[in-house]
Amino acid sequence: MRSARKPKRKKWPWISLILIVAVGLLIAFIGPLNNGARSLNHNQDTAMDTAVKRQVTNRLEAAKTGDPTTDSIIDTSVAKIKQTPMATLMKAADNQQQLTTLLSQATGLPTSVTAPASSSLFQDTDLNAIREDFAAGRWTQVILDSRNLPKNSALSALLQQPNH
């Protein structure tokens, strides 16, 4: 007589499900956790902040044109981004006057040149979502929002303005 054996359960579907849920929760709460860590460290940059800055500076470096004037402004901006605490950058994304001042300091251009740029960034409704997500430290959403930026004609026009 055969013994009645229960079929073995496969553990992998449960482990996979648990891993998917854990990764989903991590992605959902990484912004608030990072913001909390920054607050606990007296607004010093976290590892996530450094990674975000690295991505931004890499994209700026890739935008160099070979024109010495433009490349000099990009180099100055990259250096300032690296030196500026993320908390300051986030505040500038939420306040037009702070953004104008920060752009002026970062590029070395006068506020008469940076004011229209910051005004454009605040008036363009297509950029509101990314600006608000950046100000709140929701990096995952910033990445998702940034994928639509090349299609944004207002941003393209701003980036193609001649230097004054």
MARGU-311863 format. One record per residue: residue in three letters; x, y, z of N, C-alpha, C in turn. Coordinates in pm, whole numbers, padded with zeros to 5 digits, always signed. Example, Ala and Ser with C-alpha at 12.3 -4.5 7.8 and 13.67 -1.06 7.14 Angstrom:
2
ALA+01319-00569+00780+01230-00450+00780+01320-00330+00780/SER+01285-00225+00708+01367-00106+00714+01290+00003+00787/
END
This chain:
164
MET+00083-00117+00000+00000+00000+00000+00089+00125+00000/ARG+00052+00215-00081+00127+00339-00090+00093+00429+00027/SER+00195+00498+00072+00166+00594+00178+00120+00724+00113/ALA+00023+00781+00173-00031+00907+00120+00060+01022+00164/ARG+00133+01076+00072+00222+01187+00104+00162+01317+00052/LYS+00177+01415+00134+00129+01545+00092+00229+01601-00008/PRO+00178+01664-00109+00273+01724-00203+00347+01841-00135/LYS+00474+01852-00171+00555+01960-00113+00510+02092-00172/ARG+00506+02191-00085+00474+02326-00130+00601+02393-00181/LYS+00583+02467-00282+00696+02543-00331+00706+02672-00251/LYS+00823+02698-00197+00843+02816-00114+00873+02940-00198/TRP+00920+02923-00317+00963+03037-00397+00854+03140-00425/PRO+00732+03102-00456+00632+03207-00480+00612+03298-00359/TRP+00616+03243-00239+00599+03325-00119+00718+03415-00097/ILE+00836+03362-00117+00956+03443-00100+00958+03556-00202/SER+00921+03525-00325+00916+03627-00430+00815+03736-00394/LEU+00699+03695-00346+00596+03791-00309+00644+03881-00195/ILE+00708+03821-00096+00759+03898+00018+00866+03998-00030/LEU+00955+03954-00119+01058+04044-00171+00997+04159-00251/ILE+00897+04130-00331+00831+04234-00410+00766+04336-00319/VAL+00697+04289-00215+00633+04381-00120+00737+04463-00045/ALA+00846+04400-00004+00952+04471+00070+01015+04580-00018/VAL+01044+04548-00143+01102+04647-00233+01002+04760-00259/GLY+00877+04727-00276+00773+04829-00296+00763+04922-00177/LEU+00766+04868-00056+00761+04951+00063+00886+05038+00076/LEU+01000+04982+00042+01124+05059+00048+01118+05177-00048/ILE+01072+05152-00170+01060+05261-00268+00959+05365-00221/ALA+00849+05321-00163+00745+05414-00119+00792+05500-00002/PHE+00876+05446+00084+00916+05519+00205+01059+05571+00203/ILE+01130+05554+00091+01270+05598+00088+01281+05749+00099/GLY+01189+05822+00038+01192+05969+00047+01177+06017+00190/PRO+01069+05977+00259+01054+06021+00398+01168+05974+00489/LEU+01218+05853+00467+01330+05805+00548+01455+05890+00522/ASN+01480+05922+00396+01595+06005+00361+01581+06146+00419/ASN+01460+06202+00410+01437+06335+00466+01456+06334+00618/GLY+01411+06227+00683+01431+06215+00827+01577+06204+00864/ALA+01651+06125+00786+01794+06111+00813+01866+06244+00794/ARG+01827+06322+00693+01887+06452+00671+01858+06545+00789/SER+01736+06543+00840+01700+06627+00954+01779+06588+01079/LEU+01795+06458+01100+01870+06411+01216+02018+06450+01208/ASN+02069+06462+01086+02210+06497+01066+02230+06647+01045/HIS+02135+06727+01094+02145+06874+01087+02161+06923+00943/ASN+02077+06870+00855+02071+06908+00713+02197+06877+00634/GLN+02280+06786+00683+02393+06740+00604+02343+06638+00503/ASP+02410+06631+00388+02367+06541+00283+02374+06395+00327/THR+02276+06319+00283+02274+06175+00306+02336+06105+00185/ALA+02350+05974+00193+02404+05898+00081+02313+05912-00042/MET+02182+05914-00020+02088+05932-00131+02106+06070-00193/ASP+02124+06172-00112+02145+06308-00163+02271+06313-00251/THR+02376+06249-00206+02500+06246-00281+02481+06176-00415/ALA+02405+06067-00414+02378+05995-00539+02297+06081-00636/VAL+02199+06153-00585+02117+06242-00669+02206+06352-00728/LYS+02290+06412-00645+02379+06517-00693+02473+06463-00800/ARG+02523+06342-00780+02613+06281-00877+02543+06265-01012/GLN+02417+06220-01010+02343+06206-01135+02324+06340-01204/VAL+02289+06442-01127+02268+06576-01185+02398+06629-01243/THR+02507+06618-01169+02633+06672-01218+02683+06594-01339/ASN+02659+06464-01344+02697+06385-01461+02621+06432-01585/ARG+02492+06461-01568+02412+06509-01682+02456+06648-01725/LEU+02492+06732-01630+02543+06865-01666+02675+06853-01741/GLU+02763+06768-01693+02892+06748-01760+02870+06697-01903/ALA+02772+06612-01922+02743+06558-02055+02685+06665-02147/ALA+02633+06774-02090+02573+06880-02171+02675+06982-02220/LYS+02801+06961-02190+02903+07056-02237+02905+07058-02390/THR+02924+07179-02443+02915+07198-02588+03050+07218-02654/GLY+03152+07247-02578+03281+07280-02635+03303+07430-02640/ASP+03196+07506-02619+03206+07653-02613+03264+07688-02476/PRO+03378+07758-02470+03442+07786-02342+03353+07862-02243/THR+03271+07954-02292+03185+08032-02204+03079+07942-02139/THR+03011+07863-02221+02908+07772-02171+02968+07667-02079/ASP+03079+07608-02120+03142+07504-02040+03192+07558-01907/SER+03237+07682-01905+03281+07745-01780+03163+07759-01683/ILE+03049+07801-01735+02929+07814-01651+02887+07677-01598/ILE+02895+07575-01682+02860+07439-01638+02957+07393-01530/ASP+03087+07417-01549+03186+07376-01448+03162+07446-01315/THR+03131+07575-01320+03102+07651-01198+02978+07596-01130/SER+02875+07565-01211+02750+07511-01156+02772+07376-01091/VAL+02848+07290-01156+02875+07157-01101+02947+07169-00967/ALA+03047+07258-00959+03120+07277-00834+03027+07327-00724/LYS+02939+07422-00756+02846+07476-00656+02745+07372-00612/ILE+02695+07291-00705+02599+07185-00667+02662+07089-00568/LYS+02787+07052-00595+02856+06960-00506+02876+07020-00366/GLN+02896+07152-00359+02922+07219-00231+02795+07254-00156/THR+02685+07271-00226+02561+07318-00164+02486+07202-00100/PRO+02445+07216+00026+02368+07110+00090+02234+07087+00018/MET+02192+06964+00013+02067+06929-00055+01949+07004+00006/ALA+01952+07027+00136+01842+07099+00202+01827+07239+00141/THR+01938+07304+00107+01934+07436+00045+01876+07427-00096/LEU+01916+07325-00170+01862+07306-00306+01712+07280-00301/MET+01668+07203-00203+01526+07171-00190+01446+07297-00156/LYS+01501+07382-00071+01431+07507-00037+01421+07597-00160/ALA+01526+07599-00242+01524+07681-00363+01420+07631-00463/ALA+01393+07502-00463+01291+07448-00552+01151+07487-00508/ASP+01140+07537-00386+01010+07575-00331+00992+07726-00320/ASN+01097+07804-00352+01090+07949-00335+01164+08017-00451/GLN+01091+08095-00530+01149+08155-00651+01265+08249-00621/GLN+01254+08330-00517+01363+08423-00484+01489+08347-00443/GLN+01472+08241-00363+01588+08160-00324+01650+08093-00446/LEU+01566+08050-00541+01618+07988-00663+01698+08089-00745/THR+01647+08211-00757+01719+08315-00831+01857+08339-00770/THR+01862+08352-00638+01988+08375-00569+02082+08256-00586/LEU+02029+08135-00571+02111+08015-00584+02165+08000-00726/LEU+02081+08027-00827+02128+08020-00966+02238+08123-00992/SER+02220+08240-00936+02320+08345-00952+02453+08303-00888/GLN+02446+08248-00768+02568+08203-00700+02631+08085-00773/ALA+02550+07996-00825+02601+07874-00889+02666+07904-01023/THR+02611+07998-01096+02662+08025-01231+02756+08143-01237/GLY+02752+08229-01136+02832+08350-01141+02768+08460-01224/LEU+02647+08435-01272+02575+08534-01352+02498+08627-01259/PRO+02471+08750-01302+02394+08842-01218+02248+08797-01206/THR+02183+08843-01100+02043+08804-01079+01952+08856-01189/SER+01995+08960-01260+01914+09009-01373+01905+08904-01483/VAL+02002+08814-01490+02000+08705-01589+01930+08583-01531/THR+01954+08553-01403+01897+08432-01345+01751+08448-01304/ALA+01706+08571-01281+01566+08594-01242+01468+08546-01349/PRO+01489+08577-01478+01395+08524-01578+01396+08371-01586/ALA+01513+08311-01564+01520+08165-01567+01440+08105-01452/SER+01457+08157-01332+01382+08104-01218+01233+08134-01234/SER+01201+08249-01291+01061+08283-01316+00998+08183-01412/SER+01072+08148-01517+01023+08049-01614+00999+07915-01548/LEU+01090+07875-01461+01077+07746-01393+00955+07742-01301/PHE+00923+07856-01241+00808+07860-01151+00676+07882-01224/GLN+00679+07947-01338+00555+07976-01410+00512+07862-01501/ASP+00604+07777-01542+00571+07667-01632+00498+07557-01555/THR+00371+07539-01584+00291+07440-01511+00339+07297-01536/ASP+00405+07274-01651+00457+07140-01679+00571+07102-01585/LEU+00637+07203-01529+00750+07177-01440+00711+07177-01292/ASN+00586+07213-01262+00544+07220-01122+00561+07088-01049/ALA+00524+06979-01112+00531+06848-01046+00674+06813-01007/ILE+00767+06827-01100+00905+06791-01070+00965+06885-00965/ARG+00930+07013-00973+00980+07111-00876+00926+07079-00736/GLU+00797+07047-00728+00736+07015-00598+00791+06884-00542/ASP+00810+06785-00628+00868+06658-00582+01012+06677-00536/PHE+01087+06760-00606+01224+06788-00566+01226+06858-00431/ALA+01138+06956-00413+01132+07031-00287+01095+06940-00170/ALA+01015+06837-00198+00972+06744-00093+01070+06627-00076/GLY+01169+06615-00163+01266+06506-00151+01213+06372-00198/ARG+01118+06374-00288+01064+06249-00344+01144+06214-00470/TRP+01262+06154-00450+01356+06133-00560+01304+06036-00663/THR+01235+05933-00622+01181+05837-00718+01084+05906-00812/GLN+01000+05991-00758+00904+06064-00841+00974+06168-00928/VAL+01081+06227-00878+01158+06323-00958+01212+06253-01082/ILE+01264+06132-01064+01317+06055-01177+01207+06028-01278/LEU+01091+05984-01229+00980+05956-01320+00935+06082-01392/ASP+00926+06193-01320+00886+06320-01381+00990+06368-01482/SER+01117+06346-01453+01223+06398-01540+01225+06329-01675/ARG+01168+06211-01683+01165+06141-01812+01080+06214-01915/ASN+00990+06300-01869+00907+06377-01960+00967+06512-01996/LEU+01077+06551-01932+01133+06684-01955+01182+06710-02096/PRO+01245+06617-02165+01289+06650-02301+01173+06687-02394/LYS+01054+06643-02364+00937+06673-02446+00880+06810-02415/ASN+00929+06873-02309+00873+06999-02262+00931+07115-02343/SER+00848+07179-02424+00898+07285-02511+00944+07408-02432/ALA+00877+07439-02321+00916+07556-02242+01056+07537-02183/LEU+01085+07418-02133+01218+07392-02079+01322+07395-02190/SER+01289+07338-02303+01382+07340-02416+01414+07482-02457/ALA+01313+07568-02462+01334+07708-02500+01423+07778-02396/LEU+01402+07747-02269+01482+07808-02163+01629+07766-02177/LEU+01652+07639-02205+01788+07588-02215+01859+07639-02340/GLN+01784+07680-02441+01843+07726-02565+01859+07877-02571/GLN+01823+07947-02463+01840+08093-02462+01988+08126-02467/PRO+02024+08230-02541+02167+08268-02545+02211+08322-02411/ASN+02339+08305-02382+02396+08359-02257+02407+08509-02268/HIS+02380+08579-02157+02388+08725-02157+02515+08770-02092/
END
